[in-house]
Amino acid sequence: MDVQFVAGFGPIVRDDAASQAFYRDDLGLPLHESPPGYLHTNSLGGVKAFALWRLSDAAQSTFGSSEWPAHLPVPQAWLEFELASPDAVADGERELSAAGHEILVTSHIEPWGQTTARLLSPEGMLVGLSYFEELHDD
């Protein structure tokens, strides 16, 4: 087998309204509906990283502890949305917080230089807003 790239990724939703509000309205993804009930886009850039992220490492990066907090759903996947700058990460975090989303970790610089903020999606997926200069072609 010769896998070339990640062809698609998306959450399995249980609450259409909450998920549509989060991805289309709050994050501003250009989702359109076709066929009815299937929101998607082919206009986002490709995936720059695919990784198997250990839960203990995700917890450490998000909460500063290797244990995931018992009061939060354990995420089944992670998804990061790359933004244009570190300031855009902080701005995005504020926008999502103002829209009522609980921010798990505010905008900060990771030890490897990536700026991130994280929250859980309506489906319980660990979602990051990020800026990592290495991923930008300019």
Contacts in CASP RR format, 6 or more apart in sequence:
PFRMAT RR
TARGET T0000
AUTHOR 0000-0000-0000
METHOD contacts of the structure
MODEL  1
MDVQFVAGFGPIVRDDAASQAFYRDDLGLPLHESPPGYLHTNSLGGVKAF
ALWRLSDAAQSTFGSSEWPAHLPVPQAWLEFELASPDAVADGERELSAAG
HEILVTSHIEPWGQTTARLLSPEGMLVGLSYFEELHDD
5 46 0 8 1.000
5 47 0 8 1.000
6 46 0 8 1.000
6 47 0 8 1.000
6 50 0 8 1.000
8 47 0 8 1.000
9 47 0 8 1.000
9 79 0 8 1.000
10 79 0 8 1.000
11 19 0 8 1.000
11 77 0 8 1.000
11 79 0 8 1.000
11 121 0 8 1.000
11 123 0 8 1.000
11 125 0 8 1.000
12 123 0 8 1.000
13 19 0 8 1.000
13 122 0 8 1.000
13 123 0 8 1.000
14 122 0 8 1.000
14 123 0 8 1.000
15 122 0 8 1.000
16 37 0 8 1.000
18 122 0 8 1.000
19 121 0 8 1.000
19 122 0 8 1.000
19 123 0 8 1.000
20 31 0 8 1.000
20 39 0 8 1.000
22 101 0 8 1.000
22 121 0 8 1.000
22 122 0 8 1.000
23 29 0 8 1.000
23 31 0 8 1.000
23 39 0 8 1.000
23 121 0 8 1.000
24 31 0 8 1.000
24 39 0 8 1.000
25 99 0 8 1.000
26 95 0 8 1.000
26 96 0 8 1.000
26 99 0 8 1.000
26 101 0 8 1.000
27 81 0 8 1.000
27 96 0 8 1.000
29 41 0 8 1.000
29 44 0 8 1.000
30 41 0 8 1.000
30 43 0 8 1.000
30 44 0 8 1.000
31 39 0 8 1.000
31 40 0 8 1.000
31 41 0 8 1.000
32 39 0 8 1.000
32 40 0 8 1.000
32 41 0 8 1.000
33 39 0 8 1.000
34 40 0 8 1.000
48 82 0 8 1.000
48 135 0 8 1.000
49 80 0 8 1.000
49 135 0 8 1.000
53 78 0 8 1.000
55 68 0 8 1.000
55 74 0 8 1.000
55 75 0 8 1.000
56 66 0 8 1.000
56 67 0 8 1.000
56 68 0 8 1.000
57 66 0 8 1.000
58 68 0 8 1.000
58 75 0 8 1.000
58 78 0 8 1.000
58 126 0 8 1.000
59 65 0 8 1.000
59 66 0 8 1.000
59 67 0 8 1.000
59 68 0 8 1.000
59 69 0 8 1.000
60 66 0 8 1.000
61 105 0 8 1.000
61 110 0 8 1.000
61 116 0 8 1.000
61 118 0 8 1.000
62 104 0 8 1.000
62 105 0 8 1.000
62 118 0 8 1.000
62 126 0 8 1.000
63 69 0 8 1.000
63 104 0 8 1.000
63 105 0 8 1.000
68 74 0 8 1.000
72 104 0 8 1.000
72 120 0 8 1.000
73 120 0 8 1.000
73 124 0 8 1.000
75 120 0 8 1.000
75 124 0 8 1.000
75 125 0 8 1.000
75 126 0 8 1.000
76 124 0 8 1.000
76 125 0 8 1.000
77 125 0 8 1.000
77 126 0 8 1.000
78 125 0 8 1.000
78 126 0 8 1.000
78 127 0 8 1.000
78 128 0 8 1.000
79 121 0 8 1.000
79 125 0 8 1.000
79 126 0 8 1.000
79 127 0 8 1.000
79 128 0 8 1.000
80 116 0 8 1.000
80 127 0 8 1.000
80 128 0 8 1.000
80 129 0 8 1.000
80 130 0 8 1.000
81 127 0 8 1.000
81 128 0 8 1.000
81 129 0 8 1.000
81 130 0 8 1.000
82 130 0 8 1.000
82 131 0 8 1.000
82 132 0 8 1.000
82 135 0 8 1.000
83 89 0 8 1.000
83 92 0 8 1.000
83 129 0 8 1.000
83 130 0 8 1.000
83 131 0 8 1.000
84 131 0 8 1.000
85 131 0 8 1.000
86 107 0 8 1.000
86 109 0 8 1.000
86 115 0 8 1.000
86 131 0 8 1.000
88 129 0 8 1.000
88 131 0 8 1.000
89 107 0 8 1.000
89 115 0 8 1.000
89 116 0 8 1.000
89 117 0 8 1.000
89 129 0 8 1.000
89 130 0 8 1.000
89 131 0 8 1.000
90 106 0 8 1.000
90 107 0 8 1.000
90 117 0 8 1.000
92 117 0 8 1.000
92 129 0 8 1.000
93 103 0 8 1.000
93 106 0 8 1.000
93 107 0 8 1.000
93 117 0 8 1.000
93 129 0 8 1.000
96 103 0 8 1.000
96 119 0 8 1.000
96 129 0 8 1.000
97 103 0 8 1.000
101 119 0 8 1.000
102 119 0 8 1.000
102 120 0 8 1.000
103 117 0 8 1.000
103 118 0 8 1.000
103 119 0 8 1.000
104 118 0 8 1.000
104 119 0 8 1.000
104 120 0 8 1.000
105 116 0 8 1.000
105 117 0 8 1.000
105 118 0 8 1.000
106 117 0 8 1.000
107 115 0 8 1.000
107 116 0 8 1.000
107 117 0 8 1.000
107 129 0 8 1.000
108 115 0 8 1.000
108 116 0 8 1.000
108 117 0 8 1.000
109 115 0 8 1.000
110 116 0 8 1.000
113 132 0 8 1.000
113 133 0 8 1.000
114 130 0 8 1.000
114 131 0 8 1.000
114 132 0 8 1.000
115 130 0 8 1.000
115 131 0 8 1.000
115 132 0 8 1.000
116 128 0 8 1.000
116 129 0 8 1.000
116 130 0 8 1.000
117 128 0 8 1.000
117 129 0 8 1.000
117 130 0 8 1.000
118 126 0 8 1.000
118 127 0 8 1.000
118 128 0 8 1.000
118 129 0 8 1.000
119 127 0 8 1.000
119 128 0 8 1.000
120 126 0 8 1.000
120 127 0 8 1.000
121 127 0 8 1.000
END
